[in-house]
Amino acid sequence: MRVSQLAIAFCIALLGFTASALAHHPGANLDEVMGDKEKFFQVIDQPAPGFDLVDAKGNPVRLSDFADRIVVLNFIYAGCLDFCPLHSEKVAEIHRLLNESPMKTQVQFITVTTDPERDTAEVMEGYGKAHGFDSANWVFLTKKPGEPEDANRILARAYGLEFTETEDSQQMHGVVTHVIDSGGRLAAKFHGLHFEPVNMVLYVNGLINNAHAPRPPSNESWWDWLAGWF
C-alpha cells in the first residue's frame, strides 16, 4: 500500500471515532484551514440554488429533501468524451471514502445530467453501477417531464457552470464539485480534477461536526497534527 493510501486509510479510521474524539477539529476556522491546504478549494457561503428534478424512475427529488445532510453535487452528461468520466471517477472515490466512515448516513451525493434528451432512464440507471456509486446515498437526476431541454443547463448556470452545446453533440464545460451544507447553504466548491479527495472528506467531516465541537485546548489542533501525515 502506498504512503498516500495509508494516509487516507488513517483518516478514515480517525473519522470513525466518536464525537468527543473529534473535538479538536478546526471549528470556525474550517474554511481558512482548507483554503491553506487545498489550492482548488473556494469558499462560497451563500444559499444554494434549489431544484425540483426527478430520478431514473421518475420520482421527484428536491434539494430541500436533504436539508439535514451534507450534499455533494456535480453536473455531468453520460455521453461526454472528456472530463465527465474523470469527474465521475473522482466523485466516486470521495463517495467510497465517505461511505467507509460513519458519515455515510449524513451525506448525499447528487449527480445532475445536462443532457436529459440522451440520458434516458436506462442510461441513468447504468451510470452509477459503471462508476461504483452506492444508490443508498447517491442519485442521478434529470429534468421533470415538460421542462425545456436546457433546464438542467440553466440550473448548472445558477451554480456558476456553463455547459455549451457544440456541433458534434458534445458540451463545452468546466469541472466543479459543490459541497452544500445542511440547511441548503452552498458552503464551497472544489474546482477541477486535481484536488485531493481526502481534503473533501475532511471538509465534509468538519461541516458535520462544526456546530458541536469545542475549541482546541492547545495551539495545535488535531487537523494540524493530521496535516503532517501528507
C-alpha positions in Angstrom: 0.0 0.0 0.0 1.5 3.4 -0.9 2.0 6.2 1.6 -0.9 8.2 0.2 -3.2 5.2 0.6 -2.0 4.7 4.1 -2.8 8.3 4.9 -6.3 8.1 3.5 -6.9 4.8 5.4 -5.7 6.5 8.6 -8.0 9.5 8.0 -11.0 7.1 7.7 -10.0 5.4 10.9 -9.9 8.8 12.6 -13.3 9.7 11.3 -14.7 6.5 12.9 -14.1 7.9 16.4 -17.0 9.3 18.5 -17.9 12.9 18.5 -15.8 13.5 21.6 -12.7 12.1 19.9 -13.3 14.7 17.1 -13.4 17.6 19.5 -10.2 19.1 18.2 -11.3 19.8 14.6 -10.8 23.2 13.1 -14.2 24.6 14.1 -14.9 28.1 12.9 -11.6 28.1 11.1 -12.5 25.2 8.8 -12.7 27.3 5.6 -9.4 29.0 6.4 -7.6 25.7 7.1 -9.0 24.1 4.0 -8.1 27.2 1.9 -4.5 26.9 3.1 -4.3 23.2 2.5 -6.2 22.8 -0.8 -5.5 25.3 -3.6 -8.5 24.2 -5.7 -10.9 25.0 -2.8 -13.2 28.0 -2.9 -15.4 29.3 -0.1 -18.9 30.3 -1.3 -21.1 30.6 1.9 -24.4 31.5 0.3 -27.8 29.8 -0.3 -27.6 27.0 -2.8 -29.9 27.3 -5.8 -32.9 25.0 -5.2 -34.1 22.4 -7.7 -37.0 20.1 -8.3 -35.9 17.2 -10.5 -36.7 13.5 -11.0 -34.6 10.3 -10.7 -34.4 7.5 -13.2 -37.7 6.1 -12.0 -39.5 9.4 -12.3 -39.6 10.1 -8.6 -39.4 13.7 -7.6 -36.3 14.8 -5.8 -35.7 18.3 -4.4 -32.6 19.8 -2.8 -34.8 20.6 0.2 -35.3 16.8 0.7 -31.7 16.6 2.1 -31.8 19.7 4.4 -30.5 17.5 7.2 -27.5 16.2 5.3 -24.4 17.4 3.5 -24.9 17.3 -0.2 -22.1 16.7 -2.7 -23.4 17.9 -6.1 -21.9 17.6 -9.6 -23.1 18.1 -13.1 -22.2 15.8 -16.0 -23.7 14.1 -19.0 -23.2 10.4 -19.8 -22.1 10.9 -23.4 -19.2 13.2 -22.5 -16.0 12.1 -24.0 -13.5 14.1 -22.0 -13.9 15.5 -18.4 -17.2 13.9 -17.2 -15.9 10.3 -16.9 -12.9 11.5 -15.0 -15.1 13.8 -12.8 -17.4 10.9 -12.0 -14.4 8.7 -11.0 -13.2 11.4 -8.7 -16.5 11.9 -7.0 -16.9 8.1 -6.8 -13.6 7.9 -4.9 -14.8 10.5 -2.4 -18.1 8.6 -2.2 -16.3 5.4 -1.4 -14.1 7.0 1.3 -17.1 8.7 3.0 -19.1 5.5 2.9 -16.3 3.7 4.7 -16.9 6.0 7.6 -19.8 6.7 10.0 -20.6 9.7 7.8 -22.4 7.6 5.2 -25.9 8.3 6.5 -25.1 12.1 6.8 -24.0 12.7 3.2 -26.0 12.6 0.0 -24.3 12.6 -3.4 -26.3 14.0 -6.3 -25.3 14.0 -10.0 -27.4 16.1 -12.4 -27.4 15.4 -16.2 -27.1 18.3 -18.5 -28.2 16.2 -21.5 -31.7 14.9 -20.5 -32.6 14.0 -24.0 -29.9 11.4 -24.3 -29.5 10.4 -20.7 -32.6 8.2 -20.6 -33.7 6.3 -17.5 -31.8 3.2 -18.7 -28.6 5.3 -19.2 -29.0 6.8 -15.7 -29.6 3.5 -14.0 -26.5 2.0 -15.6 -24.2 5.0 -14.9 -24.0 4.5 -11.1 -23.1 0.8 -11.5 -20.5 1.6 -14.1 -18.8 4.1 -11.8 -19.2 2.3 -8.5 -21.8 4.5 -6.8 -23.9 3.2 -3.9 -27.5 4.0 -4.5 -28.1 4.2 -0.8 -26.8 7.8 -0.8 -26.2 8.7 -4.5 -28.8 9.6 -7.1 -28.6 10.6 -10.8 -31.2 13.3 -11.6 -32.8 14.7 -14.8 -35.4 17.3 -15.6 -39.1 16.8 -14.9 -41.3 16.0 -17.9 -42.5 19.1 -19.8 -39.5 21.2 -18.7 -37.3 22.7 -21.5 -34.4 20.6 -22.8 -31.9 23.2 -21.4 -33.5 23.3 -17.9 -30.6 21.5 -16.3 -28.0 23.6 -18.1 -29.8 26.6 -16.7 -29.6 25.1 -13.3 -25.9 24.5 -13.8 -25.5 28.1 -14.7 -27.1 29.1 -11.4 -24.2 27.2 -9.8 -21.7 29.1 -11.9 -21.2 26.5 -14.6 -21.7 26.8 -18.3 -22.5 23.7 -20.5 -22.4 24.9 -24.1 -23.6 22.6 -26.8 -21.3 22.0 -29.8 -22.0 20.9 -33.3 -20.8 17.3 -32.5 -23.4 16.9 -29.8 -20.8 17.5 -27.1 -20.8 20.2 -24.4 -18.0 22.6 -23.5 -17.9 23.0 -19.7 -15.8 23.3 -16.6 -15.5 20.9 -13.7 -16.7 21.8 -10.3 -17.8 19.7 -7.3 -20.2 21.6 -5.0 -20.5 21.0 -1.3 -23.8 22.1 0.2 -24.1 22.3 4.0 -27.1 21.1 5.9 -29.9 23.6 5.6 -29.1 24.4 2.0 -26.1 26.6 2.3 -23.6 26.3 -0.6 -20.6 26.1 1.6 -17.8 25.6 -1.0 -16.6 24.4 -4.4 -13.7 22.2 -5.3 -12.5 23.1 -8.8 -11.2 20.8 -11.4 -9.9 17.2 -11.2 -6.6 17.7 -9.2 -7.8 18.4 -5.7 -7.1 15.7 -3.1 -10.2 13.5 -2.4 -9.2 13.2 1.3 -9.4 17.0 1.6 -13.1 16.9 0.6 -13.6 14.1 3.1 -12.1 16.1 5.9 -14.0 19.2 4.8 -17.3 17.3 4.9 -16.4 15.9 8.3 -15.7 19.4 9.5 -19.1 20.6 8.3 -20.8 17.8 10.1 -19.0 18.4 13.4 -18.5 22.1 13.2 -21.5 23.1 15.3 -20.8 20.7 18.1 -17.1 20.5 18.8 -15.4 22.8 21.3 -12.3 24.8 20.6 -8.9 23.0 20.9 -7.3 23.3 24.3 -3.8 24.0 22.8 -2.3 25.9 19.9 -2.1 22.7 17.8 -5.4 21.2 16.6 -5.9 17.6 15.5 -6.1 19.0 11.9 -2.6 20.5 12.2 -1.3 17.2 13.6 -3.0 15.2 10.8 -1.7 17.5 8.1 1.8 16.3 8.9 0.9 12.9 7.5 0.6 14.3 3.9 
